[in-house]
């Protein structure tokens, strides 16, 4: 918390009813054929983690089994650097983690930052203005690029923005939310439009040369530096491992996962949606597994490893 400012209001985010759905894989998934992964890439929230935000014992065992089989596991998340410790815990401090939708990549074992990208203030303000012209007044939250190296650096949140997690925040008036320097990402929430409609309108007016826009299923959209996606962030990790997209098994649940799903499937790799995934993700992925509260990633990995 900053000073005596109140904590950001919680949105009461409710897990999908499909989070506990069990999908019977019936042994080795048919979509794999003779193909086997050299690396596993997985989203965290809504995919690898339970609704409580933790890695279950079964999932932990499956991840360890991958490492033991010589298959690295890369966590690819929208969580920002202020949540690096939680990402480190989820991945047991192993390998490389891709954060901030690809804008911050870190080698957890060497504590080495491999990529960090910010969006200049003026560029962010211009993109926000265009989106508001198309969608009406929006409420903002910002992750400050200048603070991304600080442990637990709080978000800059406009009064009235419902943030779905109970964490410290600088609650600020609208004119003070965007800092003087670059931002890592901007969160935009509408009081009248759902996240899918808001994203559709934002994409119609946002040139990819100016910014990327996406959403992670939390009720708001995100504005990122141009070229920053989970695919380009994952590419940094793959380069370190000497693995191509065609050798990756990827798991996801929300539209922010679509760029890496597309990059993997286009190259001949395999993509799997959890049962609670957004319809667009289920349509893009070639495989389906159980929901994230039913150890969907673990169940799929167990089937893959058993089929070796």
C-alpha positions as CSV (number, residue, x, y, z in Angstrom):
1,X,0.0,0.0,0.0
2,X,1.2,3.5,-0.7
3,X,0.9,5.7,2.3
4,X,-2.7,5.6,3.6
5,X,-4.3,5.0,0.3
6,X,-7.0,2.3,0.3
7,X,-6.4,-1.1,-1.2
8,X,-7.6,-1.6,-4.8
9,X,-11.1,-2.9,-4.9
10,X,-11.4,-6.7,-5.6
11,X,-13.6,-7.7,-8.5
12,X,-14.7,-11.0,-7.2
13,X,-13.3,-12.9,-10.2
14,X,-15.1,-16.3,-10.4
15,X,-13.4,-19.4,-11.9
16,X,-15.0,-20.9,-14.9
17,X,-17.4,-23.9,-14.2
18,X,-15.2,-25.9,-16.6
19,X,-12.2,-25.4,-14.4
20,X,-13.0,-28.8,-12.7
21,X,-14.1,-30.6,-15.9
22,X,-12.2,-33.8,-16.6
23,X,-11.3,-34.7,-20.1
24,X,-10.6,-38.4,-20.7
25,X,-7.5,-38.5,-22.8
26,X,-7.7,-42.2,-23.3
27,X,-3.9,-42.7,-23.3
28,X,-1.5,-40.9,-25.6
29,X,-3.4,-38.0,-27.2
30,X,-4.1,-38.8,-30.9
31,X,-2.9,-35.3,-32.1
32,X,0.6,-36.1,-31.0
33,X,1.2,-39.0,-33.5
34,X,4.9,-39.8,-33.5
35,X,5.8,-36.2,-32.5
36,X,7.3,-35.6,-29.0
37,X,8.2,-32.2,-27.4
38,X,11.6,-31.0,-26.7
39,X,10.2,-28.2,-24.5
40,X,7.0,-27.4,-22.7
41,X,5.6,-23.8,-22.5
42,X,2.6,-23.1,-20.4
43,X,0.5,-20.2,-19.3
44,X,0.2,-19.9,-15.5
45,X,-3.1,-18.4,-14.3
46,X,-6.1,-20.4,-15.5
47,X,-3.9,-23.1,-17.0
48,X,-1.1,-24.4,-14.9
49,X,-2.2,-22.9,-11.6
50,X,-5.3,-23.8,-9.6
51,X,-8.0,-21.2,-8.8
52,X,-6.1,-20.6,-5.6
53,X,-3.1,-19.6,-7.7
54,X,-0.9,-22.6,-6.6
55,X,0.7,-25.6,-8.3
56,X,-0.9,-28.8,-7.1
57,X,1.2,-31.7,-6.0
58,X,0.2,-33.7,-9.1
59,X,1.1,-30.8,-11.4
60,X,4.4,-30.3,-9.5
61,X,5.3,-34.0,-10.0
62,X,4.5,-33.8,-13.7
63,X,6.7,-30.7,-14.2
64,X,9.5,-32.5,-12.3
65,X,9.1,-35.5,-14.6
66,X,9.5,-33.3,-17.6
67,X,12.7,-31.9,-16.3
68,X,13.9,-35.4,-15.5
69,X,13.2,-36.5,-19.0
70,X,15.3,-33.7,-20.4
71,X,12.3,-31.5,-21.4
72,X,12.6,-28.0,-20.0
73,X,9.4,-26.2,-18.8
74,X,9.0,-22.5,-19.5
75,X,6.3,-20.5,-17.7
76,X,4.7,-17.8,-20.0
77,X,2.5,-15.4,-18.1
78,X,0.9,-12.0,-18.1
79,X,2.0,-11.4,-14.6
80,X,4.4,-8.5,-14.3
81,X,7.8,-8.3,-12.7
82,X,6.3,-7.2,-9.4
83,X,5.0,-10.8,-9.2
84,X,8.3,-12.4,-10.1
85,X,8.6,-14.1,-6.7
86,X,5.2,-15.8,-7.2
87,X,6.3,-17.0,-10.7
88,X,9.6,-18.3,-9.3
89,X,7.6,-20.3,-6.7
90,X,5.3,-21.7,-9.3
91,X,8.2,-22.9,-11.4
92,X,10.3,-24.0,-8.5
93,X,13.0,-21.6,-9.5
94,X,13.9,-23.6,-12.6
95,X,14.6,-22.5,-16.1
96,X,13.4,-19.4,-17.9
97,X,10.2,-17.4,-17.2
98,X,8.4,-15.1,-19.6
99,X,6.4,-12.4,-17.8
100,X,4.4,-9.3,-18.8
101,X,3.0,-11.0,-21.9
102,X,6.5,-11.3,-23.3
103,X,7.9,-7.9,-22.2
104,X,10.1,-9.2,-19.4
105,X,12.0,-12.5,-19.7
106,X,14.3,-13.8,-16.9
107,X,16.5,-16.8,-16.3
108,X,15.4,-17.8,-12.9
109,X,18.4,-20.0,-12.1
110,X,20.9,-17.3,-13.0
111,X,18.7,-14.4,-11.9
112,X,19.5,-12.8,-15.3
113,X,17.1,-10.5,-17.1
114,X,17.1,-11.5,-20.8
115,X,14.5,-9.0,-22.1
116,X,12.8,-5.9,-20.9
117,X,10.7,-3.6,-23.1
118,X,8.8,-0.4,-22.2
119,X,6.2,1.7,-24.0
120,X,7.0,5.5,-23.9
121,X,4.5,7.7,-22.1
122,X,3.5,9.7,-25.2
123,X,2.9,6.6,-27.2
124,X,0.8,5.0,-24.5
125,X,-1.3,8.2,-24.1
126,X,-2.0,8.3,-27.8
127,X,-3.1,4.7,-28.0
128,X,-5.3,5.1,-25.0
129,X,-6.9,8.2,-26.5
130,X,-7.7,6.3,-29.8
131,X,-9.2,3.4,-27.9
132,X,-11.4,5.7,-25.8
133,X,-12.6,7.4,-28.9
134,X,-13.8,4.0,-30.1
135,X,-15.0,2.6,-26.7
136,X,-15.9,5.5,-24.5
137,X,-14.3,6.5,-21.2
138,X,-12.1,3.9,-19.6
139,X,-10.5,3.4,-16.2
140,X,-6.8,2.8,-16.1
141,X,-4.1,0.9,-14.2
142,X,-0.4,1.0,-15.2
143,X,2.6,-1.1,-14.5
144,X,5.6,1.3,-14.5
145,X,8.6,0.1,-16.5
146,X,10.9,2.2,-14.3
147,X,9.8,0.1,-11.2
148,X,9.9,-3.3,-12.8
149,X,13.1,-4.3,-11.1
150,X,11.8,-3.4,-7.6
151,X,10.4,-6.2,-5.4
152,X,6.7,-6.0,-5.2
153,X,6.6,-2.5,-6.8
154,X,2.8,-1.7,-6.7
155,X,0.6,-1.0,-9.6
156,X,-0.5,2.6,-10.4
157,X,-4.3,2.3,-10.3
158,X,-7.0,4.9,-11.1
159,X,-9.7,5.2,-8.4
160,X,-12.5,2.9,-9.4
161,X,-10.5,0.3,-11.2
162,X,-11.5,-3.1,-9.9
163,X,-8.3,-5.2,-9.7
164,X,-8.9,-8.9,-9.3
165,X,-6.1,-9.7,-6.8
166,X,-5.5,-8.4,-3.3
167,X,-2.2,-6.7,-3.6
168,X,-0.7,-3.3,-2.8
169,X,-1.5,-0.5,-5.2
170,X,-0.9,3.3,-5.6
171,X,-4.5,4.5,-5.9
172,X,-4.4,7.7,-8.0
173,X,-6.5,10.3,-9.9
174,X,-6.7,9.7,-13.6
175,X,-4.2,12.4,-14.5
176,X,-1.5,10.9,-12.2
177,X,-1.8,7.2,-13.2
178,X,0.6,7.3,-16.2
179,X,4.1,8.0,-15.0
180,X,6.6,10.3,-16.6
181,X,8.7,7.5,-18.0
182,X,7.9,4.4,-20.0
183,X,5.3,1.9,-18.9
184,X,5.5,-1.9,-19.1
185,X,1.8,-2.2,-19.8
186,X,-1.5,-0.4,-19.4
187,X,-4.7,-2.0,-18.2
188,X,-8.0,-0.6,-19.6
189,X,-11.4,-1.4,-18.1
190,X,-14.8,-0.3,-19.4
191,X,-17.9,0.1,-17.2
192,X,-20.1,-0.7,-20.2
193,X,-18.2,-3.1,-22.4
194,X,-17.1,-6.7,-21.8
195,X,-13.5,-7.6,-22.4
196,X,-14.1,-9.3,-25.8
197,X,-15.9,-6.3,-27.2
198,X,-13.5,-3.8,-25.7
199,X,-10.6,-5.8,-27.3
200,X,-12.3,-5.9,-30.6
201,X,-12.8,-2.2,-30.7
202,X,-9.2,-1.5,-29.5
203,X,-7.8,-3.7,-32.2
204,X,-9.7,-1.8,-34.9
205,X,-8.1,1.4,-33.9
206,X,-4.6,0.3,-32.7
207,X,-1.8,0.0,-35.3
208,X,0.5,-2.9,-34.3
209,X,3.4,-0.6,-35.0
210,X,2.2,1.5,-32.1
211,X,1.2,-1.1,-29.5
212,X,-0.1,-4.6,-29.0
213,X,-3.5,-5.1,-27.3
214,X,-4.8,-8.3,-25.7
215,X,-6.7,-9.6,-22.7
216,X,-6.2,-12.4,-20.2
217,X,-9.7,-13.0,-19.2
218,X,-9.7,-10.8,-16.1
219,X,-12.4,-8.3,-17.3
220,X,-10.0,-5.7,-18.9
221,X,-7.6,-5.4,-21.8
222,X,-3.9,-4.7,-21.8
223,X,-1.9,-2.3,-24.0
224,X,1.7,-3.4,-24.5
225,X,4.8,-2.2,-26.4
226,X,4.7,-3.0,-30.2
227,X,5.8,-6.5,-31.0
228,X,5.4,-7.7,-27.4
229,X,3.5,-11.0,-27.3
230,X,3.9,-14.3,-25.6
231,X,5.3,-15.6,-28.9
232,X,8.1,-13.1,-29.0
233,X,8.8,-13.5,-25.3
234,X,8.9,-17.3,-25.7
235,X,11.3,-16.9,-28.7
236,X,13.9,-15.5,-26.3
237,X,13.6,-18.6,-24.1
238,X,13.8,-20.9,-27.0
239,X,16.9,-19.3,-28.3
240,X,18.6,-19.9,-25.0
241,X,17.6,-23.6,-25.1
242,X,18.4,-24.0,-28.8
243,X,14.8,-25.3,-29.4
244,X,12.5,-24.2,-32.3
245,X,8.8,-23.5,-32.1
246,X,8.1,-26.7,-33.9
247,X,9.5,-28.7,-31.0
248,X,7.2,-27.0,-28.3
249,X,4.2,-28.4,-26.5
250,X,2.2,-25.3,-25.4
251,X,-0.7,-25.0,-23.0
252,X,-3.0,-21.9,-22.7
253,X,-6.5,-20.6,-21.9
254,X,-7.0,-17.0,-23.0
255,X,-6.6,-14.7,-26.0
256,X,-3.2,-13.5,-24.7
257,X,-2.0,-17.1,-25.4
258,X,-3.0,-17.1,-29.0
259,X,0.2,-15.6,-30.4
260,X,2.4,-18.3,-28.9
261,X,-0.2,-21.0,-29.8
262,X,-0.1,-19.7,-33.4
263,X,3.7,-19.6,-33.5
264,X,3.9,-23.2,-32.2
265,X,1.3,-24.7,-34.4
266,X,2.4,-22.9,-37.5
267,X,5.9,-24.4,-37.0
268,X,4.6,-27.9,-36.5
269,X,4.5,-28.0,-32.7
270,X,1.5,-28.9,-30.6
271,X,-1.0,-26.7,-28.7
272,X,-3.4,-27.8,-26.0
273,X,-6.3,-25.8,-24.4
274,X,-7.5,-26.5,-20.9
275,X,-11.3,-27.2,-20.7
276,X,-11.9,-23.8,-19.2
277,X,-10.3,-22.0,-22.1
278,X,-11.7,-19.1,-24.1
279,X,-13.6,-20.3,-27.2
280,X,-10.9,-18.7,-29.4
281,X,-8.2,-20.7,-27.7
282,X,-10.1,-23.9,-27.9
283,X,-10.5,-23.3,-31.7
284,X,-6.9,-22.5,-32.2
285,X,-5.4,-25.4,-30.2
286,X,-5.2,-28.9,-31.6
287,X,-5.7,-30.6,-28.3
288,X,-7.9,-30.4,-25.2
289,X,-7.2,-31.4,-21.7
290,X,-9.0,-31.1,-18.3
291,X,-9.6,-27.8,-16.6
292,X,-7.0,-26.1,-14.5
293,X,-8.6,-27.2,-11.2
294,X,-8.6,-30.8,-12.4
295,X,-4.8,-30.8,-13.1
296,X,-5.3,-30.6,-16.9
297,X,-1.7,-29.8,-17.7
298,X,-0.4,-32.6,-15.5
299,X,-2.8,-35.1,-16.9
300,X,-1.7,-34.3,-20.5
301,X,2.0,-34.4,-19.6
302,X,1.6,-37.7,-17.8
303,X,0.0,-39.1,-21.0
304,X,2.9,-37.8,-23.1
305,X,5.6,-39.1,-20.8
306,X,3.9,-42.5,-20.5
307,X,3.9,-42.7,-24.2
308,X,7.6,-42.3,-24.6
